[in-house]
Amino acid sequence: MIRTLTLSLVSALLLSAGVPAVARGDRDQDNLRNAAAQGQVIPLNKLIADVRSRPPYNDMTYLGGPQFDAGRMIYALKFMDGSQVVVVYVDARTGRVVGRKP
């Protein structure tokens, strides 16, 4: 009985801990959409197309699944260069590549 109660409590805590992250993700997406509508950031499809047109990324395969850091307004775009995954960090406001790994 105590074990069941403990497992139920732990499960409830884990589930409730995930809710704020989901809500924050939705809020970030809404803020990003609004910023794009107001011209404060470059729309994602235009940003991806722009990066894909530049060397050396034009010779790489874009993998999709961009990630967004709302605090820094940076997108992480994944490309495949031969057998290596390359993550390109792009400023959502300017479209400038601000980093790359590796």
C-alpha positions in Angstrom: 0.0 0.0 0.0 2.8 2.5 1.0 4.8 1.5 -2.1 1.8 2.1 -4.4 1.1 5.5 -2.7 4.8 6.4 -3.1 4.9 5.5 -6.8 1.6 7.4 -7.4 3.0 10.5 -5.7 6.3 10.3 -7.6 4.5 9.9 -10.9 2.3 12.9 -10.1 5.3 15.1 -9.3 7.1 14.1 -12.4 4.1 14.8 -14.6 3.4 18.2 -13.0 7.1 19.1 -13.4 6.8 18.8 -17.1 3.8 21.1 -17.5 5.6 24.4 -17.0 8.2 23.4 -19.6 5.5 22.7 -22.2 3.6 25.9 -21.3 6.9 27.9 -21.6 7.6 26.3 -25.0 4.1 27.3 -26.2 4.7 30.8 -24.9 8.1 31.0 -26.6 6.5 29.9 -29.9 3.8 32.5 -29.6 6.3 35.2 -28.8 8.4 34.1 -31.8 5.4 34.2 -34.1 4.4 37.6 -32.9 8.0 38.9 -33.4 8.1 37.5 -36.9 4.8 39.1 -37.7 6.1 42.5 -36.5 9.3 42.1 -38.6 11.5 41.7 -35.5 12.8 38.3 -36.5 13.3 36.6 -39.8 10.7 33.9 -40.6 12.2 30.5 -40.0 11.6 29.2 -43.6 13.4 32.3 -45.0 16.2 32.0 -42.5 16.8 28.3 -43.3 16.7 29.0 -47.1 19.2 31.8 -46.7 21.7 29.7 -44.6 21.3 26.7 -47.0 22.2 29.0 -50.0 25.6 30.0 -48.4 28.9 28.1 -48.6 29.8 25.8 -47.0 26.2 24.9 -46.0 25.0 24.7 -49.6 27.0 21.5 -50.0 25.5 20.0 -46.8 22.2 18.2 -46.2 19.8 20.1 -43.9 18.4 17.7 -41.3 15.5 19.8 -40.1 14.2 19.9 -36.5 15.5 23.4 -35.7 15.7 24.4 -32.1 15.2 27.9 -30.7 16.7 29.6 -27.7 14.2 32.3 -26.9 16.4 34.0 -24.4 19.2 34.6 -26.9 16.9 34.6 -30.0 19.2 32.0 -31.6 18.2 29.1 -33.9 20.2 25.9 -33.9 20.0 24.3 -37.4 21.4 20.8 -38.0 23.3 19.9 -41.2 25.0 16.7 -42.3 28.5 17.1 -43.7 29.6 13.7 -45.0 29.2 11.5 -41.9 29.3 14.4 -39.4 26.4 16.4 -37.9 27.1 20.1 -37.9 25.0 22.5 -35.8 24.9 26.0 -37.1 23.7 28.8 -34.7 21.9 31.6 -36.4 20.6 34.9 -35.0 16.9 35.0 -35.6 16.9 38.8 -35.8 19.6 39.3 -38.4 20.1 35.9 -40.0 23.8 36.1 -39.2 25.6 32.8 -38.4 26.9 33.3 -34.9 28.5 29.9 -34.3 29.0 26.4 -35.4 29.7 23.1 -33.8 31.9 21.3 -34.8 
